């Protein structure tokens, strides 16, 4: 099925409205030192990025960590204290979860300073930001696969969403996603019809926000929720909120990460709503955590009806570890496909390769480049 033909070469020829100027202005204005506001995972990435481009950093600030020494950053300071000693500076907001709160604090203390918040088109890694030309090369190299996946989608909005995302990543201009951004993340009512006896696997449960929404939408009439979250702080918050449900067994919390094998991996917890991730290599700030597969857990829960995944780039590995469960149960799938540039085609390709009677939809749920979800729904369950 194809509503809109996608031609990557034609897309690359388009004269897109870009937002390169703001980034270039920031990088080239080396006379103004940078203050990074946010000392979590994203703050560490920005610090490495500035060091890579030889951009002077005056300080890393964080209201909650001021006075502490943070690995990968050093001493963290109060923003108000830092601004007293600087005449000219520019501020990077280095947080997703607390962006609005941080910006209010900056404007209260220094209303006239320049503030930047970047949503880069690809994952920031090792302190480098991929150039627009690198992303163009990536699209050219994978054009056939991306165009093929575009043909999987069952409605025009899915194909418009894919095109808008590619344009936004090429141009660093988020205006392209405004018209395709929709609500009801993980539970879009035009696609998914929830039943009263759902067995819900929440992969990347965080503190339970998705399970709470799931319970609200089902009127609490689910059969069971099995939740995976390796973050220690998050599991404590989850356990406090769902203490009664955990006690009676209606909700099960598994404090392990998901993979395609049972064993152990290293987990870096950013304590942000984004960025926590697993890796096979030990690094500063990582802890060893056990890994499991969905197949190993689903043996005890044979009637899985819905799997949601938001596990910061480990989705494909976790799907491979769920192959037997997906083949047997054919659950509804809501899988995030924005953590890695290749997720947008590799994940639908993998599910499609299982040759099951799924229908495919793509939705984007945030005004940033986060929040892109692939929905694979059994034909008889599509809410159309």
N, C-alpha and C positions, 0 to 999 in steps of 0.2 A: 504494500500500500504506500502511495506517495502523494501527498498533497502539494508539497513544495520541493522542487528539485534543488539539491544543494550542490554547488559547484565551487570547490575550494579555490581553484585558480581564478575564477571570476571574482570571488570574494576578496582575494588578495590584490586585485586590481582596483577595488573600490577606493574612493577618496573619503576615508572615514574621518569624523570629527574626533581629534585626539586630545588627550590631557597630558601630553608629554611636557608641555611648557612648565607646569607647576613643579614637576619632578626635576626638570633641568634647572629651574630657578633655585630650587632648594639645594641641589648638588653644587651649583656654581657660585653660590653666595658664601664663599668660604670665609669672608670677613666676619660673619655672624656665627658664633659658636652655637652648638646644638644642646638643648636640654631635652633629654628623653624622659617623659613622664610615664612611668610604669616599669616596675622592676621584676616582672615575671618573664615567662618564656619569650614573649614578643619583644620585650625590652632588651633581652639578651641578643636577639636576632638583629634588632636595629643597631645596637652597639657594635656588633661585628660588622654590620653593613657600613656604618660610618667609618670604622677603622679601615675597612677594605678600600673605601674611596678617599681616605685621608681627610675626612671631614672632622674638624675639632669638636669634641664633646666636652661641654663644661661640667655636666653632672647628669646622673640618673636619679630621678626623684620618685618617691612613692610615699603617700601619706601613711600607709599602714606599715611600711618597712623602714621608715626613716631612722637613721642611727645604727642600722644593722649592716653587716657585711654579707653580701649575697654572692655565692659562687658564680663565676662568669661575668660578674659586674663589679664587685668591690663594694665600697661604701655607698650606701643609699642616703640621700639627703632630702630635706623638706624643700618643696618648691619655693615657698616664700623666702626661706633663708638664701637660696641660690640666687634669686632675682635681685636681692639687695646689692650683690657684688657685680652685677652685669649691666652694662648700659644698652648693648644691642645683643639680641639672641633670637633664636627661633626654636619652637617647641614641637616635638613629635609626640603625638598621643600613641602610646604603645600598649593599647588594650582594646579588646573588642567588647568584653562584658561591661567594662566601666567607662566606656568612651564618653558618654554624655555627662556623667558625674565628674570626670576629669576635666572636661572642657569647661564646665561651670566653675570649677575651682580655679582654673587658669584665668578665665575672664574676670573673676572676682578679684584676683590678686594682681594681674597684669593685663588689663583690658585691651591694650594697644599692641601686644606682641603678636608676631606671626605664628599661627598654629597650623600644623600639617597632620593630616590623617590619610595615609595611603592604603589603598587596597590593590596590591600588586596582582598582575595577571597570572603569575605562577607562584608556587611555593617559594618563600625566601629560604635559602639554605646556605649554610656556611658563609653567611655575610654577604652574599651576592644577589643582585636582582637581575633576572634574565632580561635581556634587551628585547625590544619589539622585533628586531630582525631574527633573534633566536626563536621567538614564537612563530614567526612566519615560516622559518625553516622546519619547525616541528609540524606545522600544519601541512606543508608540502610533503613531508616524509610520510605522513599518515593520512593523506587525502582520501585514498581509496577506502580505507577502513572507516573513516568518519562519514563519508558519503553513504557507505553501505548501511551503517547504523541508523542514519537518518531515515532510511527506508523501513526500518523496523517499527517506527512509531505509528500509532493508530489514530492520531488526530492532528489537525493543523497547528494547534497551540504547541504541541510538543516540538514540531519542526521549527516553528517560529522561535521557540525558546532556545533551541540549539543554535540557530543562526545568531540570535541576539547575544548569546554568551560568547560565541566566537568573535563577534565584533567588539564586544566589551573588552575581551582579553587582548585583542590586537591593538586597540586604541587606548586602553586604560581609561575609558570613558564609561562610567556607570549609567549614563543616560540611556544607553542601549537596552538595559535590562528593565527599565521602568515599566514599559508597556506589557511585559510578560510576567512580571512579579505577581504572584497570587498567594493567598493565605492558606490556612489549614494544613500546615506542614505535617507530613506523614499520613494525614487522613483527608485528602481532598475529596469532597463530597461528590464531585462529578466523575470520580474514578472508583472509589472504594466504598463498598457497602459492608458495614460491620455487623457481625452476628452476635447473639447473646452467649454463645458457648465458645468464644475464641480462646485459643491457647497462644498467647502473645510472647514472642521472644524479643526482648528489648536489648539490643547489642550496642553498648555505649549509653548506659542508663543515666550517667551523671548523678544528679541528686534526686532523680525520679520525676522530672518535669514531664517527660513523654508518657510515662505510666499514669500520671495524674490525669493528663488529657484523655488518654485511652479509657480510663475508668469513667470520666465524665461523659464521653461520647457513647459508651455502652450502658450507661446508667448503673454501672457497677456490676453488670450481669455477665462478666466474663467467667471462663472456667479457671484459668490460671495465667499468671505472668511470670516468666523466667527472665531475670535481668542480669546482665553482665556489666560489671564496672570494676576495674582494677585499682582505681584511685582511692587511697585510704581515707582522705578527708571526705570525698564524695560518698563513700559507702557508709561512713558514720552518719552523715546527714540523711541519707536514704533510709538507714535503719531506724533513726529516730522518727521520721515521718510515717513510715509504714510498719511500725512496731507490731500493731495488732494483726495486720495481714500476714506479716512474716511468721508470727507465732502460730497462726492457724493453718499456714501452708498455702494460702491463696496466692501469695507472692513469694517467689524464691529469689534470693540475691546470691549471685556467684561472683566473688571478688577475684576474678581471674580475667586474663585477656584472651581474645579469640585468635585462632590461627588455623593453619591447615594440618598442624600436627600437635600432639600432646607432649608437653615438655615445659620449657621455661624460656622467657624472653626478658628483655630489660624495658622498663617503663619509665618515661619521663613525664611527671605530672606538672603541668603548667599552672594548675588551679584556675585557669581561664575556661571559658566555655568552648574554646578551640585551642588546638595545638598539642594537647597531651597525646602521646603516641608511644608505640612500642618499637623496639629496635633489636636486632640480633647482637649488637655490639654494646659493651659497657662504656658509658660516658659519664662525665661529672653530672651529678644530679639525678642519675638513673638508679632505680632499684630493681632487683630481680623479682619477677612475679611468675607464677605458674601460668601456662597457656593450655587451653583446651580447645576441642573442636565442637561445633554444634552437633555433629553426628554422635560424638561420645556422650553428650548430655541428653540428646533427644531420644536415646534408647529408653530413657525413663519417662519421657513425655512423647509418646508415639503419635499424637494427633496435633502436631504443630500447625496452626492455621495462618499465622502472620509473623514475619520476621522483619524487623526494622534494624538498620545498621547505620551508625554514625561513629566510626572508630578511627578517624583521623588517618586515613590512608591504608588501613589494614583490611578494607572491605573485600578486596578480591581474594586475599588469602583466606579470610573467614568463610567466604562463599565456597571456595574449594573444599574447606573442611565441613561444609554442610551439604555436599552433593547428594549423599544418600538420603538425607532428610528431605531435600527439595524434590528429588525424584519420587520418593514415596508419598509425601504429604501434599506436594504442590501448594505450598502456602502462598499467601499474598506476600510480595516483597517490596519494601521501601528502602532503597539503598542510596546513600549519599555518594555522589560522583564528582565532587569538586576538589578533593584534597590533593590529587595529583592530576596533571594535565591529561595523562593517558586514561584516567578513570572513565572519561566521558564515552570512550569507545570500547575499552577492554572489558569493563564490567557488563555492559549489555551483550557484547560478543560472547562472553563466557556463559551467561544465562541462556542465550539463544542456542549455544552449542549443545545444551542438554536436550534440545528438541522436545520440549514440553509445550502443551497448549496454553501458552501465556500470551497476553496482549501487553504491549509496551507503551509507556507514557513518560514524558519528561516534564517536570515542573520546577520552577525556580521560586523560592519562597522568601528571599531577602533582597534588600536594596543594595547589597554589596555583591561580591563574587562568591560569597558563601551561600549555602542553602539550596544547592541543586540536587534534586532527588530523582532517581530512576524508579518508576513503579512498574513491576511485572505482576500482572493480575491474571489468575485463571479465567479463561473465556467466560465461563458460566457465572462468575462473580463480579464482572465489570458492572459498575453502576451507571448504565447508559439507558 
